[in-house]
Amino acid sequence: MRGDGMKRLTALLLAAALALSLAACGPEGKAADTVRYGLSNAWDALMPYNSPSGSNYSRIIYDKIYDRLAYVHADGTLEPRAASSWESADGGTAALFHLDEKAAFHDGTPVTAKNYLYYTMVFSTLVASEAEGKDRQAGLTIVGFEEFNAYDGTNEGDGVSKTFTGLRLLADNQFSVTVKADYANYYYAISYAGFTPFVKELWCGDFDIADDGEGCYFTDGFYNKTGDSFDMAAHLVASSNNTDTTYACSGPYVVESYDEADKSAILTLNPNFPGNYEGAKPSIAKVIYKKVVSATQLDDLKSGGVDVLMGITGGAETDEAVAACDNSNGAFVYT
């Protein structure tokens, strides 16, 4: 997993550099206790893949509250984080991940292999399709997706399976993913390993996943229906749109509060975050995200309402932001 495929992520990183970010400068050498980010689109859900508003700015928060298997360097190489190591199998179409046994959610619950597979399992089902009102294909590139995606809890056989054969639970801290041969040489193939750990209750409610040696499946009850509707569909709608502290976080920060009125989210440090691949942990105690209006966002920065403006785009707005920095006598910088 460490070869040229890892370097393909460089293109994604370069694409992210096309938007301008503006920040106020604090006292030299002094770490801030609180940093306030201004976002033009508010955070809106715990759903990191397809937030209800489609806001890319929500992903800035997801990056803080959800852990990752590895950290990506600027040159496209990876260093372990939640995955202590990984290896290729089946001629390069499968990847086996060994997880950091010290990893835990902020409430102290251990992070296991199951936590990394809940999302892909749930959002490859007809249950999620009903909840979202569209086809859900989180595991589209993984072996066994079509058969698993067609299962409704009653129709196993004849090309339909309750088991997702390409996802395997091998131990409490090991799982594997087998990608279809047709997708194995895709330019962004490394993105297939972009799994994020979630607590079971967020996506599975009272149910769970298991593996008897052939692949992952849901325990009895997940596909229960009332009439023509899956009972779990309502749970997925509610949990996808959740913005409070109901569910534990796995990243360096946790959600302390979310104010629906002014669309501000407050994140504080996760006491159980083990650190990055070097063991380093964030030093900023509190991060606040608030929605700003583009017409007044620079005034908000100058008055101290926010410390950082993210993703300023558009010719006039970018020119105004650059001029504000150039004329600030070092008070503001941009990247």
Secondary structure, 3 states (H helix, E strand, C coil): CCCHHHHCHHHHHHHHHHCEEEEECCCCCCCCCEEEEEECCCCCCCCCCCCCCCCCCHHHHHHHHCCCCEEECCCCCEEECCEEEEEEEHHHCEEEEEECCCCECCCCCECCHHHHHHHHHHCCCHHHHHHHCCCCCCCCCECCHHHHHCCCCCCCCCCCCCCECCEEEEECCEEEEEECHHHCCCCCHHHHHCCCCCCHHHHHCCCCEEECCCCEEECCCCCCEECCEEHHHHHHHHHHCCCCCCCCCCCCEEEEEEECCCCEEEEEECCCCCCCCCCCCCCCCEEEEEECCCCCHHHHHHCCCCCEEEEECCHHHHHHHHHHHHCCCCCEEEC
